[in-house]
Structure formats: structure tokens, C-alpha cells
Amino acid sequence: MTGRFPFILATTLLLCAIVSSVLAQNKVQQKLPEKTRILFLIDASGSMMEEWQRPNQTRWTVAKSIMSKLVDSLKQNSNLELGLRVYGHISPQEQKNCKDTRLEVPFKAKNHSLIINKLQEIKPKGVTPITYSLEQAANDFPAGPGYRNIVILVTDGIESCGGDLCAMSQAMQKKGVFLRPYIIGLGLQSEKTLECAGKYVNADTPGKFYDVLNEAIESSFAKTTVTVSLLDASGRPTETNVNVTFLNRQTGLPMFDFVHYLDRQGRPDTVQIDPVVEYDIVVNTVPQIVRRDVRINIGKHNDLVIPAPQGNLIVQQEGRRDNNLQSIVRERGKNNIINVQGSNLPFRYLTGSYDVEVLTLPRRTFEVDIQANKNKTILLPTPGVVNFNTISPGYGSVYEMKPDGSQEWVCNVNDLKSQFALTLLPGEYKIVFRVRQTTGSKFTAFKKFTLNPGQTLIINVFN
């Protein structure tokens, strides 16, 4: 026994280590990439040589001076790589070169001095091909995982080459090339044509430009966390175990998905989100809860409170234990299907009014009100089985007979074998049938019958 104990202990420790490793891997799946790439996309068109605020001070001299200082201050950030693309600096305005853009400094560790020196060399002179430059920027980011790609665009003018900047920006974001661009306008008076391409901020003075550029960089790294509290009907945060999706507001694509969790004290856990993106939130209850334009405070912890009271619906049929019976669920008064539910097992819905169509033969429709934290049960009677004998295959239908003498179609029985069975709810029925080989509609037969719960009948259509 003494020889076996170290083996058992070692095995136990190994299993614990494996479990811990698996748990650790699960925990990091939602973490942001550790490293970030920022591409500075800078306007060096001819208008950047115009004076700004003071004589002999141009927009370009201000821009390159402030950018140089901020780039120099980023040398200590080992998780950051920088790149520089410039447009409007190759050809004079007269040539209207709408491909006037170039990656001047590729992404590389410790290339800060290269960027600063390149800014000093550049002389603005050309047009403003912003859209084409942004498209070319897609090739500037090296391929591979583990990075967040960010574009900071600085411009003193709008697109001058007819490109659709908003469409291009959307396309690049949807492809995952980069996150929402940060766009800084130099004295553009809140230019509306740029706001759809990213987060637009106007800098009308050199001081404001410094603040805005610094904010764009700092906010890219600001740790931003969120808890989502899902409230029950009493306003308590007890609803949980629901998928929650953070959508990129600009692209509509999912950025983060997690299954809501409450700890033993009933507290929701904290998740980290990317501060560069603006979000819509979808709580994947049935039906969904959608919150548009959710306000997130960058660099802080955010408590989001969303009412999500729910109750259960159960569909059962007496005498049947299988889950094959299905029901179509719609919100009251709406046509779209929100769920197809099996039988016997409870399914949670938001509190409200629903129409439930149970796919029995015949179908049954119920108006149901779901109340918070309660079970609503639809109980159908035990079905019966009808064995039909039609002598030969043919064409026909089964109808349910109503108390007022009218009939309602249940199903067709075309081209079945001469002997077949149907499982029907208890009730009054009629079968109308004509054998395929007959030479006229006058050979149609019909027969009425009554089916009781759990009963098995044999119906000879032509006897």
C-alpha cells in the first residue's frame, strides 16, 4: 500500500494540473490580444502648408511637431508597433495624382526614430486621396494573430478623388483588417462626410490637436470592463445562463460572445472589451433583447443593467413521453417564428404574450401568457391511431368535423399504400377518398368516424 500511495498522489496532482490548465485556457479565450499596431495615416496634401493660428505656422509644421513628440513618448511601450503611411506628398496638385500614397515606415519594433525623421523630410504638395490610401493601408498590417490593428487618420480636408471613404472603411472593418479608425480633422468644423468612416473628432487649434491625438492613443490602451446585470420581474439581477453578444455598431458583426454567469453570491462576472469599438448589445433570450448605442465609458468599469424577466413554457401530450412533438412559437400578433419547441421539456421565454401552434394532427393553436419565474403548461389529450384500408392507392383528404357541421382540412392522403395509419387527436373526422384507377369523380367515397383518447380504430373506406 505504501508503494501505491505516491502513485495515487502523483496521479491526482496531474489530474488537478490538467483541469487547471483547461480552466485557464477557457478563461483566456475572451481576452484582448496583448499587442497593438497603430498605423498613422497622415495628410500631406498641399492645403497642409496653409497657415494655422499663427503667422509662419502651417498645419504641417504643427502636425509633424506634435506627432513627433507623441511617437517619441511611445518608445517604452513594448506591446506597441507603429507604422506611417502618408498621402498627397509625391506629386504636385496640378497632376491630380489620385494614387499619391506610400507606406513610408513599415511596422517594426523600435522604429520610432525612423517615423520622426521621415516626418521631418516630407513636404506637402498634392491632392487628398483618402479612400485609396485607406484601401492600400490594408496591406500595411502584417498577417498573423495576436494583434489589434488600429488606424489614426489625420486630415485637413475631405476626399478629393471621388472615393467612398465610408464604404471603404466599413469593408475593411468587416474583413477584420483594422478596428474602427480614429479620424482627426484639422479645422474641418465637424465634417459630416468623415463621421461614418470612424470616430471623428475636430481639432480646431494646435492645442486641441495635441489633446485629441493623445486621447486617440491613450484610449486605444485604456482597460475597459463591463458587467451585465439581467433583471428579473422584481428588478433583481437573478437572470443568467444566457448568451450575450457585443456587436460592433458600425459593422454589425459580433466582437465578443459570452454565456452570462453569476457567482455564488449572485454577482455577474466582469468581461473586458475593446475600447476602440462602439457597441450594440444583444441578449439572446427568446425573443432577443437588443440595446442600441450602448454608452461605454472608456478606461473604466461599466455596469450595464438590462431587464430580462423570463418564464417557462411546457408542451405535453398525455400518454406520450417522447420529445418528437413540436410547436411553433410566435409573439402575439406577429408572423415571424421565434422558436420551434419540443415537447415535455421546459423552454424559457421573455414574459409576454405568445401564439403557440402545436404540430399535432389536427394542429392546435393556443394563446399563452408567460409570467416571470412560472411554468405555463399546454396539455393535449392522448392521441389515438386510425388504420385506414382504401383497397388501392389513390387521392384524398382527412377532415375534422366541427360541432356546427362544418369541416376543416387536416391532411392529404395522396399516393399512400392501400393500408396506412395516422395518429390523430380525439375528435370527429371524415375521410374523402378516390382510388387512382377509377374513371370519374363519382367513385369518390367518404366515411365519418369518432376517435376517443388512446383508441385504435380500423376504417375500411369502401365498406
C-alpha positions as CSV (number, residue, x, y, z in Angstrom):
1,M,0.0,0.0,0.0
2,T,2.8,2.4,0.8
3,G,4.2,1.9,-2.7
4,R,0.9,2.8,-4.3
5,F,0.2,6.0,-2.3
6,P,2.9,8.2,-4.1
7,F,1.5,6.9,-7.4
8,I,-2.1,7.8,-6.5
9,L,-0.9,11.2,-5.2
10,A,1.0,11.9,-8.3
11,T,-1.9,10.9,-10.5
12,T,-4.2,13.1,-8.5
13,L,-1.9,16.1,-8.8
14,L,-1.5,15.5,-12.5
15,L,-5.3,15.5,-13.0
16,C,-5.6,18.7,-11.0
17,A,-3.0,20.3,-13.1
18,I,-4.8,19.2,-16.3
19,V,-8.1,20.5,-15.0
20,S,-6.4,23.8,-14.0
21,S,-4.8,24.1,-17.4
22,V,-8.1,23.5,-19.2
23,L,-9.8,26.1,-17.0
24,A,-7.0,28.6,-17.6
25,Q,-7.3,28.1,-21.4
26,N,-11.1,28.7,-21.2
27,K,-10.6,31.9,-19.2
28,V,-8.3,33.5,-21.7
29,Q,-10.4,32.9,-24.8
30,Q,-12.2,36.2,-24.4
31,K,-9.0,38.3,-23.7
32,L,-7.9,41.0,-26.0
33,P,-4.7,40.5,-28.0
34,E,-1.7,41.6,-26.0
35,K,-0.1,43.6,-28.8
36,T,-1.3,46.5,-30.8
37,R,-0.4,48.0,-34.1
38,I,-1.2,51.7,-34.8
39,L,-0.9,53.0,-38.4
40,F,-0.7,56.8,-38.6
41,L,-2.3,57.8,-41.9
42,I,-1.3,61.4,-42.4
43,D,-2.5,64.1,-44.8
44,A,0.4,65.8,-46.6
45,S,-1.7,67.4,-49.4
46,G,-0.9,71.0,-50.5
47,S,-3.5,72.5,-48.1
48,M,-1.4,71.3,-45.1
49,M,1.0,74.2,-46.0
50,E,-1.6,76.8,-45.1
51,E,-1.0,78.9,-42.0
52,W,-2.8,77.8,-38.8
53,Q,-3.5,80.0,-35.9
54,R,-0.2,82.0,-36.1
55,P,1.9,83.5,-38.9
56,N,4.6,81.2,-40.3
57,Q,3.0,78.2,-38.6
58,T,1.4,75.8,-41.0
59,R,-0.8,72.8,-40.3
60,W,2.0,70.6,-41.4
61,T,4.6,72.1,-39.0
62,V,2.2,71.7,-36.1
63,A,1.2,68.2,-37.1
64,K,4.7,66.8,-37.5
65,S,5.9,68.5,-34.3
66,I,3.1,67.1,-32.2
67,M,3.2,63.7,-33.8
68,S,7.0,63.5,-33.3
69,K,6.6,64.2,-29.6
70,L,3.9,61.6,-29.1
71,V,5.7,59.0,-31.1
72,D,8.8,59.6,-29.1
73,S,6.8,59.1,-25.9
74,L,5.7,55.7,-27.0
75,K,9.2,54.2,-27.1
76,Q,8.7,52.4,-23.7
77,N,5.6,50.5,-24.8
78,S,6.9,47.1,-25.7
79,N,3.5,45.8,-26.8
80,L,3.0,48.5,-29.4
81,E,4.2,48.7,-33.0
82,L,3.9,51.8,-35.2
83,G,3.7,52.4,-38.9
84,L,3.5,55.5,-41.0
85,R,1.6,56.0,-44.3
86,V,1.4,59.4,-45.9
87,Y,-0.7,60.7,-48.9
88,G,-0.5,63.8,-51.0
89,H,3.3,64.3,-50.8
90,I,4.6,62.7,-54.0
91,S,3.0,64.7,-56.9
92,P,2.0,68.4,-57.1
93,Q,-1.7,69.3,-57.0
94,E,-1.7,70.1,-60.8
95,Q,-1.1,66.4,-61.6
96,K,-4.1,65.3,-59.6
97,N,-2.4,62.0,-58.7
98,C,-5.2,60.0,-57.0
99,K,-2.7,57.2,-56.2
100,D,-0.4,59.6,-54.3
101,T,0.2,57.5,-51.2
102,R,3.0,55.5,-49.8
103,L,3.9,53.4,-46.7
104,E,6.9,55.4,-45.5
105,V,7.7,53.5,-42.4
106,P,6.6,49.8,-42.1
107,F,5.6,48.2,-38.8
108,K,8.7,47.2,-36.9
109,A,9.8,47.2,-33.3
110,K,11.7,50.3,-32.2
111,N,11.1,52.3,-35.4
112,H,10.1,55.5,-33.6
113,S,13.2,57.4,-34.8
114,L,12.5,56.4,-38.3
115,I,9.0,57.8,-38.1
116,I,10.2,61.1,-36.6
117,N,12.9,61.5,-39.2
118,K,10.5,60.7,-42.1
119,L,8.0,63.3,-40.8
120,Q,10.8,65.9,-41.0
121,E,11.6,65.0,-44.6
122,I,8.1,65.2,-46.1
123,K,6.9,68.2,-48.0
124,P,3.1,68.5,-48.6
125,K,2.1,69.3,-52.1
126,G,-0.6,67.1,-53.6
127,V,-4.3,66.1,-53.5
128,T,-6.3,64.2,-50.9
129,P,-6.8,60.5,-52.0
130,I,-8.0,59.4,-48.5
131,T,-10.1,56.4,-49.7
132,Y,-7.4,55.0,-51.9
133,S,-4.9,55.4,-49.1
134,L,-7.1,53.6,-46.6
135,E,-7.5,50.8,-49.1
136,Q,-3.8,50.5,-49.5
137,A,-3.4,50.5,-45.8
138,A,-4.9,47.1,-45.6
139,N,-1.6,45.7,-47.0
140,D,0.4,47.6,-44.4
141,F,-0.6,45.3,-41.4
142,P,1.4,42.1,-41.4
143,A,-0.7,38.9,-41.4
144,G,-0.9,36.8,-38.2
145,P,-2.9,36.6,-35.0
146,G,-2.2,38.3,-31.6
147,Y,-2.5,41.9,-32.7
148,R,-5.1,44.6,-32.6
149,N,-4.9,46.8,-35.7
150,I,-5.7,50.5,-35.4
151,V,-5.7,53.4,-37.9
152,I,-5.3,57.0,-36.7
153,L,-6.2,59.3,-39.7
154,V,-5.1,62.9,-39.6
155,T,-6.5,65.2,-42.4
156,D,-7.3,68.8,-43.0
157,G,-9.6,68.1,-46.0
158,I,-12.1,65.6,-47.3
159,E,-11.8,63.1,-50.1
160,S,-10.8,64.9,-53.4
161,C,-10.6,61.9,-55.7
162,G,-14.2,60.7,-55.7
163,G,-13.7,57.7,-53.4
164,D,-16.3,56.4,-51.0
165,L,-14.4,56.6,-47.7
166,C,-17.3,55.4,-45.6
167,A,-17.9,52.3,-47.7
168,M,-14.2,51.5,-47.8
169,S,-13.8,51.9,-44.1
170,Q,-16.8,49.6,-43.5
171,A,-15.4,47.0,-45.8
172,M,-12.0,47.0,-44.2
173,Q,-13.5,46.7,-40.7
174,K,-15.8,43.8,-41.8
175,K,-12.8,41.9,-43.1
176,G,-11.1,42.4,-39.8
177,V,-8.2,44.4,-41.3
178,F,-8.4,47.0,-38.6
179,L,-10.8,48.3,-35.9
180,R,-12.8,51.5,-36.2
181,P,-10.5,54.3,-37.4
182,Y,-9.9,57.3,-35.2
183,I,-10.2,60.4,-37.5
184,I,-8.8,63.8,-36.6
185,G,-9.8,66.7,-38.6
186,L,-7.6,69.8,-38.5
187,G,-10.1,72.7,-38.5
188,L,-12.8,70.9,-40.5
189,Q,-15.7,72.1,-38.4
190,S,-17.1,68.6,-37.7
191,E,-17.1,67.4,-41.2
192,K,-20.1,65.0,-41.6
193,T,-18.7,63.1,-44.5
194,L,-16.0,61.6,-42.2
195,E,-18.1,60.6,-39.3
196,C,-19.4,57.5,-41.0
197,A,-15.9,56.2,-41.6
198,G,-14.8,56.1,-37.9
199,K,-14.8,58.1,-34.7
200,Y,-14.4,61.7,-35.9
201,V,-13.1,64.5,-33.8
202,N,-12.4,68.0,-35.0
203,A,-9.2,69.7,-33.7
204,D,-9.6,73.5,-34.4
205,T,-6.4,74.6,-32.7
206,P,-2.9,73.1,-32.3
207,G,-3.6,72.6,-28.6
208,K,-6.8,70.7,-29.3
209,F,-4.9,68.6,-31.9
210,Y,-2.4,67.5,-29.3
211,D,-5.1,66.6,-26.8
212,V,-7.1,64.7,-29.4
213,L,-4.2,62.8,-30.8
214,N,-3.0,61.9,-27.3
215,E,-6.5,60.8,-26.4
216,A,-6.7,58.6,-29.5
217,I,-3.5,56.8,-28.5
218,E,-4.3,56.5,-24.8
219,S,-7.9,55.3,-25.3
220,S,-6.6,52.6,-27.5
221,F,-5.0,51.0,-24.5
222,A,-7.5,52.0,-21.8
223,K,-8.6,48.9,-20.0
224,T,-12.4,48.9,-20.3
225,T,-14.5,46.3,-18.5
226,V,-18.2,45.5,-18.3
227,T,-20.7,43.6,-16.2
228,V,-24.1,42.9,-17.5
229,S,-26.9,42.5,-14.9
230,L,-30.0,40.8,-16.2
231,L,-33.0,41.8,-14.1
232,D,-36.0,39.6,-13.2
233,A,-39.5,40.9,-12.8
234,S,-38.7,42.2,-9.3
235,G,-35.8,44.2,-10.6
236,R,-33.2,41.8,-9.1
237,P,-30.2,40.7,-11.1
238,T,-31.1,37.0,-10.9
239,E,-31.5,36.0,-14.6
240,T,-28.4,34.3,-16.0
241,N,-27.0,31.5,-18.3
242,V,-28.0,33.5,-21.4
243,N,-25.7,34.2,-24.3
244,V,-24.8,37.9,-24.5
245,T,-23.3,39.3,-27.7
246,F,-21.4,42.6,-28.1
247,L,-21.8,43.8,-31.7
248,N,-19.6,46.2,-33.5
249,R,-22.1,49.1,-34.0
250,Q,-20.5,50.2,-37.3
251,T,-20.2,46.8,-39.0
252,G,-23.0,44.8,-37.2
253,L,-20.5,42.0,-36.7
254,P,-20.0,40.2,-33.3
255,M,-17.0,41.3,-31.3
256,F,-17.5,39.3,-28.1
257,D,-19.8,36.4,-27.1
258,F,-20.1,35.1,-23.6
259,V,-22.6,33.0,-21.6
260,H,-23.8,35.1,-18.7
261,Y,-22.6,33.9,-15.3
262,L,-23.5,34.6,-11.7
263,D,-21.1,33.6,-8.9
264,R,-22.2,32.0,-5.6
265,Q,-23.0,35.4,-4.2
266,G,-25.3,36.1,-7.2
267,R,-22.9,38.6,-8.8
268,P,-22.3,38.8,-12.6
269,D,-18.7,38.4,-13.6
270,T,-16.6,41.0,-15.4
271,V,-15.5,40.9,-19.0
272,Q,-13.0,43.1,-20.8
273,I,-14.0,44.7,-24.1
274,D,-12.1,46.6,-26.8
275,P,-12.3,50.4,-26.1
276,V,-11.8,51.3,-29.8
277,V,-15.2,49.9,-30.8
278,E,-18.7,51.2,-30.2
279,Y,-21.2,48.5,-29.3
280,D,-24.8,47.3,-29.6
281,I,-25.7,44.5,-27.2
282,V,-27.9,41.5,-27.9
283,V,-29.1,39.4,-25.0
284,N,-30.0,36.1,-26.7
285,T,-33.2,35.4,-24.8
286,V,-36.3,34.2,-26.8
287,P,-37.1,36.6,-28.3
288,Q,-33.9,38.6,-28.3
289,I,-33.3,41.8,-26.3
290,V,-31.4,44.4,-28.4
291,R,-29.8,47.5,-26.9
292,R,-28.6,50.0,-29.5
293,D,-25.9,52.6,-29.0
294,V,-24.8,51.4,-25.6
295,R,-22.8,54.0,-23.8
296,I,-19.4,52.7,-22.7
297,N,-17.1,54.8,-20.6
298,I,-13.6,54.1,-21.9
299,G,-10.9,53.2,-19.4
300,K,-13.5,52.5,-16.7
301,H,-15.7,49.7,-15.3
302,N,-19.2,49.8,-16.7
303,D,-22.3,48.3,-15.1
304,L,-25.0,47.6,-17.7
305,V,-28.5,46.8,-16.4
306,I,-30.9,45.1,-18.8
307,P,-34.4,43.9,-17.7
308,A,-34.9,40.3,-18.9
309,P,-37.7,38.6,-16.9
310,Q,-38.4,35.1,-18.1
311,G,-40.8,32.2,-17.5
312,N,-41.1,28.6,-18.8
313,L,-43.4,27.1,-21.4
314,I,-44.0,23.3,-21.4
315,V,-46.0,21.4,-24.1
316,Q,-47.1,17.9,-23.1
317,Q,-49.4,15.3,-24.5
318,E,-51.0,12.8,-22.2
319,G,-49.7,9.3,-22.7
320,R,-46.6,10.3,-24.7
321,R,-43.1,10.6,-23.2
322,D,-41.1,11.3,-26.4
323,N,-39.9,14.8,-27.3
324,N,-40.8,14.5,-31.0
325,L,-43.9,16.6,-30.9
326,Q,-43.0,20.1,-32.0
327,S,-44.7,23.5,-31.5
328,I,-44.2,26.8,-33.5
329,V,-44.0,29.8,-31.2
330,R,-44.7,33.4,-32.3
331,E,-45.1,36.6,-30.4
332,R,-48.7,37.5,-30.2
333,G,-49.9,39.3,-33.3
334,K,-46.6,38.8,-35.2
335,N,-45.9,36.4,-38.1
336,N,-42.2,35.6,-37.6
337,I,-41.4,32.4,-35.8
338,I,-39.2,32.9,-32.8
339,N,-38.8,29.2,-31.8
340,V,-39.7,25.6,-32.7
341,Q,-40.1,23.9,-29.3
342,G,-40.0,20.2,-28.5
343,S,-42.4,18.6,-26.0
344,N,-42.1,17.7,-22.3
345,L,-39.0,19.9,-21.7
346,P,-39.4,23.5,-20.4
347,F,-38.2,26.3,-22.6
348,R,-37.6,29.9,-21.3
349,Y,-39.2,32.9,-22.9
350,L,-39.3,36.6,-22.0
351,T,-42.5,37.5,-20.1
352,G,-45.2,38.4,-22.6
353,S,-48.0,37.0,-24.9
354,Y,-47.4,34.3,-27.4
355,D,-49.2,32.2,-30.0
356,V,-48.3,28.5,-29.9
357,E,-49.1,26.3,-32.8
358,V,-48.7,22.6,-31.8
359,L,-48.0,20.3,-34.8
360,T,-50.4,17.6,-33.9
361,L,-52.9,16.2,-36.4
362,P,-55.0,18.3,-36.4
363,R,-52.9,21.3,-35.4
364,R,-53.9,23.2,-32.3
365,T,-53.2,26.9,-31.6
366,F,-53.1,28.4,-28.1
367,E,-52.8,31.9,-26.8
368,V,-50.3,31.8,-24.0
369,D,-49.1,34.4,-21.4
370,I,-45.7,33.8,-20.0
371,Q,-45.2,35.1,-16.4
372,A,-41.9,35.6,-14.7
373,N,-40.5,32.6,-12.9
374,K,-43.6,30.5,-13.5
375,N,-44.3,27.4,-15.7
376,K,-47.1,27.6,-18.3
377,T,-48.1,24.1,-19.4
378,I,-50.1,23.3,-22.6
379,L,-51.6,19.8,-22.1
380,L,-53.0,18.0,-25.0
381,P,-55.2,14.8,-24.8
382,T,-53.9,11.3,-25.5
383,P,-54.0,10.8,-29.3
384,G,-55.5,7.7,-31.0
385,V,-54.4,5.7,-34.0
386,V,-56.6,5.2,-37.1
387,N,-55.7,2.4,-39.5
388,F,-57.1,3.1,-42.9
389,N,-57.9,0.5,-45.7
390,T,-58.6,2.0,-49.1
391,I,-58.3,-1.2,-51.2
392,S,-55.8,0.6,-53.6
393,P,-53.7,3.7,-53.6
394,G,-55.4,7.0,-54.6
395,Y,-56.2,10.5,-53.7
396,G,-58.0,12.0,-50.7
397,S,-58.0,14.1,-47.5
398,V,-58.9,13.8,-43.9
399,Y,-61.2,16.5,-42.3
400,E,-62.1,17.3,-38.7
401,M,-65.8,17.8,-38.2
402,K,-66.8,20.8,-36.2
403,P,-69.9,20.9,-33.8
404,D,-71.7,23.2,-36.2
405,G,-71.4,20.7,-39.1
406,S,-68.5,22.4,-40.9
407,Q,-65.3,20.7,-41.7
408,E,-61.6,21.7,-41.5
409,W,-58.8,20.1,-43.6
410,V,-56.3,18.0,-41.5
411,C,-54.1,16.4,-44.1
412,N,-53.9,14.8,-47.6
413,V,-53.5,11.0,-48.1
414,N,-52.4,11.0,-51.7
415,D,-50.5,8.1,-53.2
416,L,-50.1,6.2,-49.9
417,K,-50.2,2.5,-49.7
418,S,-53.7,0.9,-49.6
419,Q,-53.2,0.4,-45.8
420,F,-51.8,3.3,-43.7
421,A,-52.1,4.7,-40.2
422,L,-52.5,8.2,-38.8
423,T,-52.1,9.4,-35.3
424,L,-54.9,11.9,-34.5
425,L,-56.2,13.9,-31.6
426,P,-59.5,12.7,-30.2
427,G,-62.5,14.1,-32.2
428,E,-64.9,13.7,-35.1
429,Y,-63.4,13.1,-38.5
430,K,-64.2,12.3,-42.1
431,I,-62.1,10.8,-44.8
432,V,-62.8,11.5,-48.5
433,F,-61.0,9.3,-51.0
434,R,-60.9,8.1,-54.6
435,V,-58.9,5.2,-55.9
436,R,-56.4,6.1,-58.6
437,Q,-57.6,3.7,-61.2
438,T,-61.3,4.9,-61.2
439,T,-62.6,6.7,-64.2
440,G,-64.6,9.5,-62.6
441,S,-65.2,11.6,-59.5
442,K,-68.4,9.8,-58.9
443,F,-66.4,6.9,-57.5
444,T,-65.3,9.1,-54.5
445,A,-66.1,7.5,-51.1
446,F,-66.3,9.2,-47.7
447,K,-66.7,7.9,-44.2
448,K,-67.1,9.6,-40.9
449,F,-65.7,8.3,-37.6
450,T,-65.2,9.2,-34.0
451,L,-61.8,8.8,-32.3
452,N,-61.5,8.6,-28.5
453,P,-58.3,9.2,-26.4
454,G,-55.9,6.3,-26.7
455,Q,-58.2,4.4,-29.1
456,T,-57.1,2.4,-32.1
457,L,-59.6,2.2,-35.0
458,I,-59.8,0.3,-38.3
459,I,-61.5,2.2,-41.0
460,N,-62.5,0.4,-44.2
461,V,-63.2,3.3,-46.5
462,F,-65.2,1.3,-49.1
463,N,-67.2,-0.8,-46.6
